[in-house]
Amino acid sequence: MDRASIVRTIFDEGWNAQQFDAVASALSAFQFHIGGKSQTMDITELGAIVRSWHDAFPDLRFDVHAVTSSDDVAAAHATLRGTHLGPWKGLAPTGRTIEIEHMFFFRFDGPAITDVWELLDRSLLANQLGATT
């Protein structure tokens, strides 16, 4: 599977269908970077994060608009959509929908992902949920 296909599968099968089997070997251990923070993560931890999002947003879905790759890096532009129907990060269900554009950057070492950077507008997410930032 080429790098762009791996990235698309992470969203289509992983995030959207909660099935990471097809890309498990690519996600054995990686650094996840968001908002100036980094943490080591593996497929089990990523699966738990995805489940928590789906618990709060049962219709959650990432729509991938574009993926490009070059050398050891792939980039993806995607939009996250969902309806807030369960508790999430201390916020009671609001029934509101979210629609947040994201950019992701993936660094590969061979077929394995070593780093993932996620960029999103957190204040827009908070505003769409009626929360304060």
Backbone as ProteinMPNN parsed JSONL, in Angstrom:
{"seq_chain_A": "MDRASIVRTIFDEGWNAQQFDAVASALSAFQFHIGGKSQTMDITELGAIVRSWHDAFPDLRFDVHAVTSSDDVAAAHATLRGTHLGPWKGLAPTGRTIEIEHMFFFRFDGPAITDVWELLDRSLLANQLGATT", "coords_chain_A": {"N_chain_A": [[0.863, -1.175, 0.0], [0.659, 2.175, -0.904], [1.888, 5.338, 0.456], [-0.022, 7.466, 0.42], [-2.357, 5.985, 0.197], [-2.293, 4.573, 2.601], [-2.68, 6.703, 4.41], [-5.265, 7.61, 3.619], [-6.71, 5.296, 4.285], [-6.403, 5.266, 7.053], [-8.178, 7.287, 7.794], [-10.65, 6.59, 6.446], [-11.194, 3.832, 7.107], [-10.169, 3.603, 9.711], [-10.717, 6.029, 11.449], [-13.413, 6.587, 10.575], [-14.804, 4.079, 10.394], [-13.851, 2.765, 12.577], [-11.992, 0.688, 12.413], [-8.9, -0.441, 12.384], [-7.332, -2.433, 11.332], [-6.223, -2.775, 8.715], [-4.161, -0.942, 8.619], [-2.636, -1.306, 10.84], [0.061, -2.148, 11.173], [1.445, 0.056, 10.247], [1.036, 1.867, 12.215], [2.323, 1.242, 14.628], [3.937, 2.487, 16.606], [4.199, 5.879, 17.272], [4.944, 9.42, 17.203], [2.702, 11.808, 18.283], [1.642, 14.988, 17.477], [0.171, 17.926, 18.553], [-1.157, 21.138, 18.976], [1.224, 22.222, 20.095], [2.044, 20.25, 21.819], [3.393, 16.987, 22.402], [3.136, 13.436, 22.175], [3.926, 10.005, 22.692], [2.392, 7.429, 20.921], [0.362, 4.539, 20.196], [-1.302, 2.042, 18.164], [-3.328, 0.983, 19.796], [-3.819, 3.001, 21.689], [-4.577, 5.053, 19.937], [-6.907, 3.895, 18.907], [-8.521, 3.946, 21.23], [-8.856, 6.702, 21.554], [-10.258, 7.313, 19.208], [-12.606, 5.819, 19.682], [-13.6, 7.253, 21.905], [-14.232, 9.699, 20.73], [-16.242, 8.824, 18.949], [-18.114, 7.943, 20.814], [-18.992, 10.353, 21.848], [-19.737, 11.712, 19.547], [-21.662, 10.158, 17.674], [-22.171, 9.978, 14.896], [-19.815, 10.687, 13.754], [-17.424, 11.611, 11.308], [-14.689, 11.731, 9.11], [-14.091, 13.479, 6.232], [-12.057, 13.14, 3.594], [-10.349, 15.367, 1.634], [-8.044, 15.756, 0.117], [-4.953, 14.101, -0.435], [-1.508, 14.074, -0.392], [1.77, 12.975, -1.184], [5.303, 12.844, -0.654], [8.624, 11.871, -0.84], [9.404, 11.144, 2.423], [7.092, 12.084, 3.637], [3.605, 12.644, 4.066], [0.677, 14.505, 3.371], [-2.552, 15.525, 4.462], [-5.73, 16.897, 3.784], [-8.66, 17.385, 5.451], [-12.103, 17.226, 6.537], [-13.76, 17.237, 9.575], [-16.788, 16.015, 10.757], [-19.738, 15.907, 12.756], [-22.287, 15.09, 15.237], [-22.909, 16.276, 18.409], [-23.688, 14.17, 20.772], [-23.077, 12.825, 23.07], [-21.283, 12.831, 26.257], [-18.31, 14.816, 26.257], [-15.05, 15.541, 26.876], [-15.688, 16.737, 29.383], [-17.905, 18.22, 28.709], [-21.347, 18.356, 28.569], [-23.72, 16.642, 26.438], [-24.657, 18.527, 23.587], [-26.166, 18.46, 21.322], [-25.461, 19.819, 19.113], [-24.016, 20.332, 15.855], [-20.793, 19.75, 14.456], [-18.274, 21.035, 12.306], [-15.241, 20.929, 11.161], [-12.328, 21.924, 9.614], [-9.288, 20.228, 8.96], [-5.739, 19.811, 8.894], [-3.334, 17.393, 8.303], [-0.149, 15.991, 8.842], [2.068, 13.472, 8.017], [4.873, 11.63, 8.899], [6.971, 9.209, 7.53], [8.851, 6.203, 8.028], [10.066, 4.103, 5.992], [7.459, 1.793, 5.603], [6.248, 2.502, 7.956], [4.615, 4.817, 10.123], [6.058, 7.52, 11.735], [5.662, 9.996, 12.877], [2.925, 12.194, 13.531], [1.279, 15.124, 12.757], [-1.289, 17.271, 13.745], [-3.408, 19.81, 12.7], [-5.788, 22.158, 13.577], [-8.609, 24.338, 14.051], [-9.111, 25.073, 17.113], [-10.615, 26.918, 18.594], [-12.788, 27.408, 16.93], [-14.023, 24.9, 16.993], [-14.769, 24.814, 19.74], [-16.531, 27.033, 19.749], [-18.515, 26.093, 18.003], [-19.598, 24.129, 19.562], [-20.643, 25.602, 21.574], [-19.105, 26.138, 23.744], [-16.68, 27.695, 25.925], [-13.424, 28.993, 25.134]], "CA_chain_A": [[0.0, 0.0, 0.0], [1.48, 3.393, -0.936], [1.699, 6.22, 1.618], [-1.304, 8.17, 0.319], [-3.407, 4.993, 0.486], [-2.256, 4.334, 4.053], [-3.305, 7.858, 5.059], [-6.712, 7.542, 3.354], [-7.255, 4.171, 5.045], [-6.48, 5.686, 8.461], [-9.424, 8.037, 7.976], [-11.834, 5.873, 5.977], [-11.462, 2.626, 7.891], [-9.826, 3.817, 11.114], [-11.57, 7.02, 12.108], [-14.83, 6.521, 10.228], [-15.383, 2.761, 10.665], [-13.218, 2.266, 13.791], [-11.297, -0.555, 12.076], [-7.53, -0.084, 12.024], [-6.584, -3.636, 10.963], [-5.497, -2.626, 7.449], [-3.002, -0.053, 8.788], [-2.067, -1.515, 12.18], [1.529, -2.215, 11.146], [1.972, 1.41, 10.014], [0.796, 2.688, 13.407], [2.755, 0.497, 15.814], [4.372, 3.486, 17.595], [4.481, 7.139, 16.585], [4.805, 10.653, 17.978], [1.544, 12.584, 17.876], [1.897, 16.394, 17.795], [-0.983, 18.809, 18.386], [-1.19, 22.279, 19.892], [2.487, 22.424, 20.791], [2.314, 19.118, 22.7], [3.7, 15.731, 21.72], [3.081, 12.24, 22.997], [4.094, 8.75, 21.994], [1.103, 6.761, 20.82], [0.335, 3.342, 19.363], [-2.608, 1.751, 17.579], [-4.29, 0.769, 20.872], [-4.171, 4.317, 22.216], [-5.337, 5.751, 18.905], [-8.242, 3.293, 18.894], [-9.274, 4.453, 22.385], [-9.219, 8.093, 21.245], [-11.313, 7.267, 18.187], [-13.838, 5.375, 20.358], [-14.134, 8.333, 22.743], [-14.876, 10.657, 19.821], [-17.488, 8.235, 18.458], [-19.066, 7.934, 21.932], [-19.53, 11.71, 21.972], [-20.256, 12.113, 18.228], [-21.899, 8.853, 17.048], [-22.143, 10.059, 13.433], [-18.532, 11.291, 13.406], [-16.826, 11.202, 10.042], [-13.693, 12.553, 8.434], [-14.125, 13.467, 4.774], [-10.723, 13.492, 3.112], [-10.426, 16.124, 0.382], [-6.827, 15.58, -0.67], [-3.758, 13.525, 0.189], [-0.338, 14.118, -1.262], [2.96, 12.47, -0.485], [6.588, 13.066, -1.293], [9.706, 11.35, -0.006], [8.949, 10.455, 3.629], [6.008, 12.853, 4.252], [2.305, 12.732, 3.398], [-0.188, 15.538, 3.949], [-3.969, 15.308, 4.187], [-6.704, 17.936, 4.116], [-9.894, 16.672, 5.754], [-13.093, 17.915, 7.358], [-14.409, 16.418, 10.599], [-18.189, 16.372, 10.977], [-20.44, 15.046, 13.702], [-23.304, 15.678, 16.104], [-22.503, 16.073, 19.804], [-24.789, 13.495, 21.468], [-22.573, 12.186, 24.29], [-20.304, 13.667, 26.966], [-17.007, 14.934, 25.602], [-14.112, 16.425, 27.559], [-16.377, 17.468, 30.431], [-19.041, 18.972, 28.166], [-22.559, 17.562, 28.384], [-24.172, 16.663, 25.047], [-25.321, 19.773, 23.189], [-26.989, 18.24, 20.132], [-24.945, 20.669, 18.034], [-23.133, 19.699, 14.884], [-19.484, 20.379, 14.247], [-17.65, 20.903, 10.99], [-13.932, 21.53, 11.39], [-11.281, 21.529, 8.678], [-8.027, 19.787, 9.551], [-4.581, 19.427, 8.091], [-2.505, 16.388, 8.956], [1.124, 15.68, 8.203], [2.54, 12.163, 8.46], [6.244, 11.29, 8.514], [7.144, 7.771, 7.404], [10.142, 5.529, 7.934], [9.608, 2.933, 5.242], [6.001, 1.738, 5.633], [5.771, 2.864, 9.292], [4.442, 6.232, 10.454], [6.838, 7.859, 12.929], [5.148, 11.238, 13.448], [1.686, 12.755, 12.984], [0.938, 16.475, 13.214], [-2.682, 17.636, 13.467], [-3.686, 21.241, 12.792], [-7.206, 22.475, 13.513], [-9.013, 25.564, 14.73], [-9.77, 24.646, 18.364], [-11.631, 27.9, 19.033], [-13.974, 27.153, 16.111], [-14.664, 23.713, 17.574], [-15.415, 25.236, 20.986], [-17.668, 27.883, 19.407], [-19.592, 25.282, 17.429], [-20.212, 23.386, 20.661], [-21.168, 26.543, 22.557], [-18.204, 26.149, 24.9], [-15.713, 28.803, 25.899], [-12.057, 28.525, 24.934]], "C_chain_A": [[0.908, 1.237, 0.0], [1.092, 4.325, 0.216], [0.377, 6.968, 1.573], [-2.455, 7.222, 0.635], [-3.457, 4.669, 1.978], [-2.977, 5.468, 4.774], [-4.818, 7.833, 4.841], [-7.368, 6.43, 4.164], [-7.358, 4.509, 6.524], [-7.789, 6.43, 8.719], [-10.652, 7.21, 7.616], [-12.178, 4.671, 6.842], [-11.214, 2.836, 9.38], [-10.789, 4.76, 11.81], [-13.053, 6.808, 11.818], [-15.479, 5.199, 10.611], [-14.819, 2.111, 11.929], [-12.555, 0.902, 13.59], [-9.902, -0.212, 11.559], [-6.712, -1.274, 11.528], [-5.709, -3.43, 9.733], [-4.24, -1.77, 7.579], [-2.317, -0.223, 10.143], [-0.547, -1.521, 12.169], [2.153, -0.835, 10.926], [1.882, 2.275, 11.263], [1.245, 1.994, 14.689], [3.24, 1.416, 16.932], [4.746, 4.748, 16.834], [4.349, 8.288, 17.568], [3.62, 11.426, 17.41], [1.747, 14.006, 18.383], [0.628, 17.201, 17.526], [-0.883, 19.929, 19.411], [0.074, 22.486, 20.692], [2.847, 21.31, 21.759], [2.57, 17.887, 21.853], [3.556, 14.586, 22.699], [3.315, 11.024, 22.114], [2.773, 8.01, 22.046], [1.279, 5.492, 19.997], [-1.097, 3.1, 18.901], [-3.685, 1.561, 18.655], [-4.755, 2.107, 21.441], [-4.968, 5.128, 21.197], [-6.76, 5.206, 18.829], [-9.105, 3.786, 20.04], [-9.723, 5.899, 22.154], [-10.356, 8.125, 20.233], [-12.636, 6.833, 18.81], [-14.445, 6.493, 21.198], [-14.811, 9.404, 21.895], [-16.209, 10.112, 19.32], [-18.537, 8.119, 19.567], [-19.749, 9.293, 22.049], [-20.22, 12.174, 20.694], [-20.535, 10.836, 17.432], [-21.86, 8.855, 15.521], [-20.842, 10.672, 12.915], [-17.981, 10.725, 12.11], [-15.798, 12.236, 9.598], [-13.902, 12.385, 6.938], [-12.777, 13.982, 4.3], [-10.862, 14.15, 1.743], [-9.216, 15.895, -0.507], [-5.758, 14.934, 0.199], [-2.644, 13.619, -0.831], [0.848, 13.595, -0.477], [4.196, 12.692, -1.343], [7.665, 12.605, -0.332], [9.119, 10.636, 1.207], [7.784, 11.161, 4.321], [4.75, 12.767, 3.391], [1.496, 13.792, 4.118], [-1.626, 15.249, 3.546], [-4.773, 16.519, 4.627], [-8.027, 17.214, 4.285], [-10.825, 17.557, 6.57], [-13.74, 16.9, 8.29], [-15.82, 16.938, 10.785], [-18.789, 15.419, 11.997], [-21.437, 15.829, 14.518], [-22.981, 15.293, 17.541], [-23.675, 15.509, 20.612], [-24.362, 12.77, 22.736], [-21.577, 13.098, 24.974], [-18.957, 13.662, 26.247], [-16.178, 15.983, 26.329], [-14.806, 17.322, 28.588], [-17.597, 18.252, 29.973], [-20.217, 18.024, 27.949], [-23.006, 17.652, 26.926], [-24.962, 17.936, 24.734], [-26.299, 19.571, 22.038], [-26.518, 19.058, 18.938], [-24.072, 19.86, 17.078], [-21.828, 20.486, 14.793], [-19.048, 20.123, 12.812], [-16.348, 21.669, 11.042], [-12.945, 21.007, 10.355], [-9.998, 21.213, 9.443], [-6.965, 19.676, 8.468], [-3.791, 18.435, 8.935], [-1.235, 16.211, 8.135], [1.648, 14.405, 8.842], [3.975, 11.974, 7.984], [6.372, 9.766, 8.569], [8.613, 7.387, 7.502], [9.82, 4.19, 7.286], [8.087, 2.924, 5.253], [5.401, 2.193, 6.974], [5.673, 4.375, 9.467], [5.204, 6.502, 11.748], [6.301, 9.095, 13.636], [3.849, 11.62, 12.742], [1.494, 14.124, 13.607], [-0.495, 16.766, 12.807], [-2.845, 19.132, 13.69], [-5.182, 21.455, 12.624], [-7.466, 23.754, 14.286], [-9.814, 25.172, 15.976], [-10.835, 25.626, 18.822], [-12.897, 27.758, 18.204], [-14.727, 25.947, 16.631], [-15.408, 24.086, 18.85], [-16.644, 26.102, 20.701], [-18.823, 27.085, 18.85], [-20.31, 24.458, 18.478], [-20.81, 24.293, 21.735], [-20.337, 26.597, 23.82], [-17.282, 27.355, 24.808], [-14.332, 28.225, 25.726], [-11.145, 29.057, 25.996]], "O_chain_A": [[1.825, 1.331, 0.816], [0.072, 4.111, 0.872], [-0.286, 7.093, 2.602], [-3.426, 7.622, 1.277], [-4.536, 4.51, 2.548], [-3.797, 5.217, 5.657], [-5.575, 8.018, 5.793], [-8.474, 6.609, 4.675], [-8.304, 4.083, 7.187], [-8.431, 6.221, 9.748], [-11.598, 7.138, 8.401], [-13.324, 4.511, 7.262], [-11.952, 2.316, 10.217], [-11.58, 4.344, 12.656], [-13.868, 6.849, 12.74], [-16.605, 5.197, 11.109], [-15.258, 1.027, 12.314], [-12.56, 0.064, 14.491], [-9.748, 0.252, 10.429], [-5.506, -1.137, 11.321], [-4.56, -3.873, 9.716], [-3.344, -1.86, 6.739], [-1.512, 0.618, 10.546], [0.075, -0.954, 13.067], [3.273, -0.587, 11.374], [2.563, 3.295, 11.367], [0.605, 2.148, 15.729], [2.974, 1.143, 18.102], [5.513, 4.699, 15.872], [3.728, 8.157, 18.624], [3.545, 11.67, 16.205], [1.993, 14.217, 19.571], [0.079, 17.169, 16.425], [-0.561, 19.69, 20.575], [0.01, 22.886, 21.855], [3.856, 21.409, 22.456], [2.048, 17.749, 20.747], [3.815, 14.732, 23.893], [2.95, 11.014, 20.938], [2.113, 7.968, 23.084], [2.214, 5.375, 19.206], [-1.997, 3.877, 19.221], [-4.837, 1.942, 18.443], [-5.95, 2.316, 21.649], [-5.925, 5.813, 21.558], [-7.712, 5.974, 18.701], [-10.298, 4.023, 19.853], [-10.838, 6.273, 22.517], [-11.31, 8.887, 20.391], [-13.679, 7.412, 18.506], [-15.663, 6.669, 21.209], [-15.84, 9.955, 22.288], [-17.198, 10.844, 19.268], [-19.733, 8.191, 19.286], [-20.948, 9.37, 22.318], [-21.179, 12.943, 20.75], [-19.72, 10.461, 16.59], [-21.546, 7.83, 14.914], [-20.776, 11.123, 11.772], [-18.062, 9.525, 11.85], [-16.015, 13.443, 9.699], [-13.891, 11.263, 6.433], [-12.404, 15.123, 4.575], [-11.421, 13.567, 0.814], [-9.335, 15.845, -1.731], [-5.669, 15.186, 1.4], [-2.827, 13.279, -2.0], [0.922, 13.751, 0.742], [4.137, 12.722, -2.572], [7.619, 12.917, 0.858], [8.416, 9.637, 1.055], [7.507, 10.87, 5.485], [4.814, 12.811, 2.162], [1.615, 13.958, 5.332], [-1.892, 14.788, 2.436], [-4.537, 17.092, 5.691], [-8.475, 16.51, 3.38], [-10.391, 18.513, 7.212], [-14.207, 15.846, 7.858], [-16.036, 18.138, 10.949], [-18.388, 14.259, 12.086], [-21.448, 17.06, 14.505], [-22.801, 14.114, 17.848], [-24.54, 16.252, 21.077], [-25.194, 12.161, 23.409], [-21.072, 14.037, 24.359], [-18.526, 12.644, 25.705], [-16.548, 17.155, 26.393], [-14.54, 18.523, 28.652], [-18.257, 18.891, 30.793], [-20.103, 17.024, 27.241], [-22.704, 18.635, 26.248], [-25.818, 18.362, 25.511], [-27.165, 20.414, 21.802], [-27.119, 18.994, 17.865], [-23.477, 18.849, 17.449], [-21.777, 21.695, 15.019], [-19.413, 19.12, 12.198], [-16.334, 22.898, 10.977], [-12.746, 19.798, 10.229], [-9.677, 21.856, 10.443], [-7.263, 19.476, 7.291], [-3.61, 18.629, 10.137], [-1.25, 16.273, 6.906], [1.669, 14.277, 10.066], [4.263, 12.14, 6.799], [5.939, 9.125, 9.526], [9.499, 8.147, 7.109], [9.358, 3.262, 7.949], [7.471, 3.944, 4.944], [4.18, 2.262, 7.11], [6.542, 5.119, 9.013], [5.018, 5.798, 12.741], [6.46, 9.238, 14.848], [3.684, 11.408, 11.54], [1.539, 14.275, 14.828], [-0.878, 16.537, 11.66], [-2.468, 19.659, 14.737], [-5.778, 20.993, 11.651], [-6.634, 24.194, 15.08], [-11.026, 24.967, 15.911], [-11.853, 25.216, 19.38], [-13.99, 27.969, 18.728], [-15.956, 25.972, 16.702], [-16.568, 23.708, 19.018], [-17.684, 25.928, 21.337], [-19.981, 27.351, 19.174], [-21.483, 24.122, 18.32], [-21.412, 23.81, 22.693], [-20.814, 27.055, 24.859], [-17.127, 27.956, 23.745], [-14.081, 27.087, 26.123], [-9.949, 28.765, 25.986]]}, "name": "protein", "num_of_chains": 1, "seq": "MDRASIVRTIFDEGWNAQQFDAVASALSAFQFHIGGKSQTMDITELGAIVRSWHDAFPDLRFDVHAVTSSDDVAAAHATLRGTHLGPWKGLAPTGRTIEIEHMFFFRFDGPAITDVWELLDRSLLANQLGATT"}
